[in-house]
């Protein structure tokens, strides 16, 4: 079992860090889609001074990381539950533990999707964009 976990860790590490095709590499926050320009920093002579609207960019970048991290946790739990199920050998306690891990992974994924759908429903129903943080100013 320890050897299987080691191999799984090695494969995931290779895919995330050294994959020549990109793998699951997260871009650095400085290179994120939400650049620290425009509303996030001042203009003119104060172009390197952040403004209060920089919280928008910070919130967006943190949210991108959290969504990626939640997906990675789901993937790890799903693979871990699958390996537990395969290695249970018919033992009822091990099968129950594997089923519990798989159920928790799926419930977490459904919870993430449901929260996004609820926010989208509120946005469609009220017309207020609740999926974006906008600080007036």
C-alpha positions in Angstrom: 0.0 0.0 0.0 2.8 2.4 0.8 4.4 1.7 -2.6 1.1 2.5 -4.3 0.8 5.8 -2.4 4.5 6.6 -3.4 3.8 5.9 -7.1 0.6 8.0 -7.0 2.5 10.9 -5.3 5.3 10.6 -7.9 2.8 10.7 -10.9 0.9 13.6 -9.5 4.1 15.5 -8.8 5.3 14.9 -12.3 2.1 16.1 -13.8 1.9 19.2 -11.8 5.5 20.3 -11.8 7.5 19.0 -14.7 5.0 18.2 -17.5 6.2 19.5 -20.8 2.6 19.9 -22.0 1.6 22.0 -19.1 -0.1 19.5 -16.9 -1.9 21.1 -14.0 0.5 24.0 -13.6 -1.1 27.1 -12.0 0.2 30.4 -13.4 1.8 32.7 -11.0 -0.6 35.2 -9.5 1.4 38.0 -11.0 0.6 36.5 -14.4 -3.1 35.7 -13.7 -5.9 36.7 -16.0 -6.9 39.5 -13.6 -3.9 41.8 -14.0 -3.0 44.4 -11.5 -3.6 47.3 -13.9 -6.4 49.8 -14.5 -8.7 49.9 -11.4 -6.3 47.9 -9.3 -3.5 50.5 -9.2 -3.4 54.2 -9.6 -2.9 56.0 -12.9 -0.3 58.5 -14.1 2.5 59.3 -11.7 0.9 57.0 -9.1 0.8 54.0 -11.4 2.6 51.7 -8.9 0.4 52.6 -5.9 -2.5 50.2 -5.3 -6.0 51.5 -4.8 -8.8 50.2 -2.8 -10.1 48.5 -5.9 -7.1 46.3 -5.8 -9.1 44.2 -3.4 -11.1 43.1 -6.5 -8.0 41.7 -8.2 -6.9 40.1 -4.9 -10.3 38.5 -4.4 -10.4 37.2 -8.0 -6.9 35.7 -7.7 -7.6 34.0 -4.4 -10.9 32.6 -5.7 -9.1 31.2 -8.7 -6.6 29.4 -6.4 -9.4 28.1 -4.2 -11.4 26.7 -7.1 -8.3 25.0 -8.5 -7.4 23.6 -5.0 -10.9 22.3 -4.5 -10.8 20.5 -7.8 -7.4 19.0 -6.9 -8.7 17.8 -3.5 -11.7 16.2 -5.3 -9.4 14.4 -7.7 -7.1 13.2 -5.0 -10.0 11.9 -2.8 -11.6 10.2 -5.8 -8.4 8.4 -6.8 -7.6 7.6 -3.1 -11.1 6.1 -2.7 -10.7 4.1 -5.9 -7.4 2.6 -4.7 -8.9 1.9 -1.3 -11.8 0.1 -3.0 -9.5 -1.9 -5.2 -7.3 -2.8 -2.3 -10.1 -3.8 0.1 -10.0 -7.4 -0.9 -13.6 -8.0 0.1 -13.2 -6.7 3.7 -16.5 -5.0 4.6 -14.9 -2.4 6.7 -12.4 -1.4 4.0 -15.1 -1.3 1.4 -17.2 0.9 3.7 -14.2 3.2 4.2 -13.6 3.4 0.5 -17.3 4.1 -0.2 -17.2 6.8 2.5 -14.2 8.5 0.8 -15.8 8.3 -2.6 -19.1 9.7 -1.2 -17.4 12.6 0.5 -15.5 13.5 -2.7 -18.7 13.5 -4.8 -20.7 15.4 -2.1 -17.9 18.0 -2.1 -18.0 18.4 -5.8 -21.8 18.6 -5.9 -21.6 21.3 -3.1 -19.2 23.4 -5.1 -21.3 23.1 -8.3 -24.5 23.8 -6.3 -23.1 26.9 -4.7 -22.1 28.3 -8.2 -25.5 27.4 -9.6 -27.3 29.2 -6.6 -25.2 32.3 -7.2 -26.0 32.1 -10.9 -29.7 31.7 -10.1 -29.6 34.8 -7.8 -27.9 36.7 -10.6 -30.5 35.7 -13.2 -33.5 36.3 -10.8 -32.4 39.7 -9.4 -30.2 41.0 -12.2 -27.5 41.8 -9.7 -24.1 40.4 -10.6 -23.2 38.6 -7.3 -20.4 36.6 -8.9 -18.1 39.5 -9.2 -16.7 41.8 -6.4 -16.9 45.4 -7.6 -15.9 48.2 -5.3 -17.4 51.5 -6.4 -15.0 54.4 -6.9 
